[in-house]
Amino acid sequence: MQTCYFPNDGAVRTNSRDSLDGYRTIQMIHKRIGRGARIGKILTMDIDLLRKTKSFSKTEDLMDRIMNKDWPSVRDALKTSEGSNNFLRIVNSFPDAPECKKGKLRSLMFHKQHDCTKNVSSRTFSTSCSGALDFQYTPTLLHLACTVQAPIRLLERINSIRPDFMTQQNDFQQSVLHLAAEWGESPHVLEWLIQIAPESASKADSFGRMPLHSLCASGRLPRQGTNYRSNSQRSQLIGILGRLCYAHPQAIHARDGGGMTPIMHATQNRTKHSLVMVLLTFSQEQKMLSSQN
């Protein structure tokens, strides 16, 4: 919450550190509460009201919308030339843009705000992050967008501006495909990522996991005892598992740092039998092919 004061001299002062244009702020407040407001009146304004002033950082506003997953307002903002320019600035300067240095945004962008400890089977892999908010997990806006389940149109727009983001890796050697699989992006998005950068399916991260491992270990696949939302969801998930398998066939038998294969991860998470059967069938096919060779 921000508080604006109307002292006896008629000026407007605010306890917000954001620089506000006094004249425009007065105009806005008069419009909201009328020009007959008593001198000395204290008006409490929330952040949405402050953002209506011209001097408020529009790029910060756009970043907040992305972080809050407010996709309709992001779409509306990108329809304007000002919104498109701000978005272009964020894409090209992330994470060095001033609006990304705010403590709130930095903490939100950090991977689940924990100490980067990952449990893989019986072993524990830790990195010396100690909570430092330095964008080790989301080095580009495309990485960040995949952790907040951004719609595919936003991802396509980022990729059209900076196609090099698709092949970049974070400090844990994770690609965009790794993060999309781990954070539960839609099968449609995963299929698009595989189509754009199929080589990402063969990349192992610092924990020895390929995107197929990340998807099966994420716990975001439907579990036993639950129903698919629709028949299309079932076919899409089966299709994306097949695409990941065929993009890098060796991944099905590859063991990560904890000695786990994708099938082991899926079984441990009690993934639905129909999805586990896709993995088992492909595994058998690979064993037959290897025996013939």
C-alpha positions in Angstrom: 0.0 0.0 0.0 1.1 3.6 -0.7 -0.1 6.6 1.2 -0.4 10.1 -0.3 -0.7 13.2 1.9 -2.4 16.5 1.2 -0.7 18.9 3.5 -1.9 22.5 4.1 0.2 23.9 1.3 -1.9 22.0 -1.2 1.0 19.9 -2.5 0.9 16.2 -2.9 3.6 14.1 -1.2 3.9 10.4 -1.2 5.9 7.9 0.9 6.5 5.9 -2.3 10.1 5.9 -3.5 8.9 5.8 -7.1 9.2 9.3 -8.6 5.7 10.5 -9.3 4.7 13.5 -11.4 2.9 15.7 -8.9 0.7 17.5 -11.4 -0.5 14.3 -13.1 -1.0 12.7 -9.7 -3.2 15.6 -8.5 -5.2 15.4 -11.7 -5.7 11.7 -11.2 -6.7 12.1 -7.5 -9.1 14.9 -8.2 -10.8 12.8 -10.8 -11.1 9.9 -8.3 -12.3 11.8 -5.2 -13.5 15.1 -6.6 -12.0 18.5 -6.3 -13.8 19.2 -3.1 -11.4 17.0 -1.0 -10.6 18.6 2.3 -7.1 19.9 2.8 -5.1 17.6 5.0 -7.1 14.6 3.8 -5.0 11.4 3.8 -5.7 9.1 0.8 -4.5 5.6 0.7 -3.9 4.3 -2.8 -3.0 0.8 -3.8 -0.3 0.1 -6.4 -2.8 -0.2 -9.2 -3.8 3.5 -8.7 -0.1 4.5 -8.7 0.5 2.7 -11.9 -2.0 5.0 -13.7 0.4 7.9 -13.4 2.5 8.5 -16.5 5.7 8.5 -14.5 5.3 5.0 -13.1 7.7 2.5 -14.7 5.7 0.9 -17.5 8.3 -1.8 -17.9 8.0 -2.7 -14.2 4.3 -2.9 -14.6 4.6 -5.3 -17.5 7.1 -7.5 -15.6 4.6 -7.6 -12.7 1.9 -8.7 -15.1 4.0 -11.5 -16.4 5.0 -12.6 -12.9 1.4 -12.6 -11.8 0.4 -14.6 -14.9 -2.1 -12.0 -15.9 -2.0 -13.0 -19.5 -5.1 -11.0 -20.7 -3.5 -7.8 -19.5 -0.1 -8.8 -21.0 -1.8 -9.4 -24.3 -3.6 -6.0 -24.1 -0.3 -4.3 -23.3 1.5 -5.8 -26.2 -1.2 -4.6 -28.6 0.0 -1.0 -28.0 3.3 0.4 -29.4 4.4 1.5 -25.9 3.8 -1.9 -24.5 5.7 -3.6 -27.4 8.6 -1.3 -26.9 8.7 -1.9 -23.2 8.5 -5.7 -23.8 11.4 -5.4 -26.3 13.5 -3.6 -23.8 12.8 -6.3 -21.1 13.6 -9.1 -23.5 16.9 -7.6 -24.6 18.1 -6.4 -21.2 16.8 -9.1 -18.9 18.0 -9.6 -16.2 20.0 -6.3 -16.3 17.0 -4.1 -16.7 16.4 -1.8 -13.7 12.9 -3.2 -13.1 14.4 -6.7 -12.7 16.6 -5.5 -9.8 13.7 -4.9 -7.5 13.9 -7.2 -4.5 10.4 -8.5 -4.9 10.8 -9.5 -8.5 14.2 -11.0 -7.9 12.9 -13.2 -5.2 10.0 -14.3 -7.4 12.3 -15.2 -10.2 14.5 -17.3 -8.1 13.7 -21.0 -8.3 11.1 -21.6 -5.7 13.0 -19.3 -3.3 15.0 -22.2 -1.9 18.7 -23.0 -1.6 18.9 -24.9 -4.9 19.0 -28.3 -3.1 17.6 -31.1 -5.3 16.9 -34.6 -4.1 17.7 -37.2 -6.7 16.9 -40.7 -5.4 19.0 -41.4 -2.3 21.6 -38.7 -3.1 21.3 -35.0 -2.5 22.9 -32.5 -4.9 23.4 -29.0 -3.6 24.9 -25.9 -5.0 26.3 -23.0 -3.1 23.5 -20.5 -4.0 22.6 -19.8 -0.3 19.6 -18.0 -1.5 21.4 -15.4 -3.6 18.9 -13.9 -6.0 21.2 -13.6 -9.1 19.1 -15.2 -11.8 21.0 -18.5 -11.8 17.8 -20.3 -12.6 16.2 -18.0 -15.1 19.0 -16.2 -17.0 16.7 -15.1 -19.9 13.1 -14.0 -20.1 12.3 -17.2 -22.1 13.5 -19.3 -19.2 11.4 -17.2 -16.8 8.3 -17.4 -19.0 8.4 -21.2 -19.0 8.5 -21.3 -15.1 5.3 -19.3 -15.0 3.5 -21.4 -17.7 3.3 -18.5 -20.1 1.1 -19.1 -23.2 2.7 -20.2 -26.4 2.1 -16.9 -28.2 4.2 -15.0 -25.6 7.0 -17.6 -26.0 6.9 -17.3 -29.8 7.1 -13.5 -29.5 10.2 -13.8 -27.2 11.8 -16.3 -29.5 11.2 -14.1 -32.6 13.1 -11.3 -30.8 15.9 -13.4 -29.4 16.1 -16.9 -31.0 19.4 -17.4 -29.2 17.6 -17.8 -25.9 16.3 -21.2 -27.0 19.7 -22.8 -26.8 21.0 -21.0 -23.7 21.4 -22.8 -20.4 21.2 -21.6 -16.8 23.8 -22.2 -14.2 22.5 -25.7 -13.7 22.9 -26.4 -17.4 19.2 -26.5 -17.9 17.7 -25.5 -21.2 14.3 -23.9 -21.8 12.9 -27.4 -22.5 14.2 -28.6 -19.2 12.3 -25.9 -17.3 9.1 -26.2 -19.4 9.1 -30.0 -18.6 9.8 -29.4 -14.9 7.3 -26.7 -14.4 4.4 -28.2 -16.2 4.1 -26.3 -19.4 1.3 -27.5 -21.7 2.0 -30.4 -24.1 1.4 -27.9 -26.9 4.3 -25.7 -25.7 6.5 -28.7 -25.1 5.9 -29.9 -28.6 6.7 -26.5 -30.0 10.0 -26.4 -28.0 11.0 -29.8 -29.3 10.2 -28.7 -32.9 12.3 -25.5 -32.5 15.3 -27.0 -30.7 15.2 -30.8 -30.9 18.9 -31.0 -29.8 17.7 -29.8 -26.3 16.2 -33.2 -25.7 19.7 -34.8 -25.6 21.2 -32.2 -23.2 21.8 -33.4 -19.6 21.7 -30.8 -16.8 24.0 -30.6 -13.7 21.9 -33.4 -12.1 22.4 -35.7 -15.1 18.7 -35.2 -16.1 17.5 -34.8 -19.7 14.1 -33.2 -20.4 12.5 -36.6 -20.4 13.8 -37.2 -16.8 12.6 -33.7 -15.8 9.1 -34.4 -17.1 8.8 -37.8 -15.5 10.3 -36.6 -12.2 8.3 -33.4 -12.0 5.2 -35.0 -10.5 3.0 -33.0 -12.9 1.9 -35.9 -15.0 -1.5 -37.3 -14.1 -1.3 -39.9 -11.3 -3.0 -43.2 -10.7 -6.5 -42.8 -9.3 -7.0 -39.4 -11.1 -8.8 -38.8 -14.3 -7.6 -37.0 -17.4 -9.2 -33.7 -17.9 -10.2 -34.8 -21.4 -9.4 -37.4 -24.0 -7.3 -34.7 -25.8 -5.1 -34.3 -22.7 -4.5 -38.0 -22.7 -3.5 -38.1 -26.4 -1.4 -34.9 -26.0 0.6 -36.3 -23.1 1.2 -39.6 -24.8 2.3 -37.7 -27.9 4.7 -35.5 -26.0 6.3 -38.5 -24.2 6.7 -40.2 -27.6 8.3 -37.0 -29.1 10.8 -36.7 -26.3 11.7 -40.4 -26.6 12.2 -40.2 -30.4 14.0 -36.9 -30.2 16.7 -38.7 -28.2 16.1 -42.5 -27.9 19.1 -43.0 -25.5 17.3 -40.9 -22.9 14.9 -43.7 -22.0 17.7 -45.9 -20.5 20.0 -43.0 -19.3 20.4 -42.7 -15.6 20.7 -39.4 -13.9 23.0 -38.4 -11.0 20.8 -40.5 -8.6 20.9 -43.6 -10.8 17.2 -43.1 -11.9 15.8 -43.6 -15.4 12.7 -41.8 -16.7 10.7 -45.0 -16.1 11.8 -45.2 -12.5 10.9 -41.6 -11.9 7.4 -42.1 -13.5 6.8 -45.2 -11.4 8.0 -43.5 -8.2 5.6 -40.7 -8.8 2.7 -43.1 -9.4 2.2 -41.8 -12.9 -0.9 -43.2 -14.7 -0.3 -46.7 -16.3 -1.2 -45.5 -19.8 1.7 -43.1 -19.7 4.1 -45.5 -18.1 3.2 -48.0 -20.8 4.4 -45.5 -23.5 7.8 -45.4 -21.8 8.0 -49.2 -21.4 6.9 -49.9 -25.0 9.6 -47.5 -26.3 12.1 -49.1 -24.0 11.4 -52.5 -25.3 11.7 -51.2 -28.9 15.1 -49.8 -28.2 16.3 -53.0 -26.6 15.2 -55.0 -29.7 16.9 -52.5 -32.0 20.1 -52.7 -30.0 20.1 -56.5 -29.9 19.6 -56.6 -33.7 22.6 -54.4 -34.2 
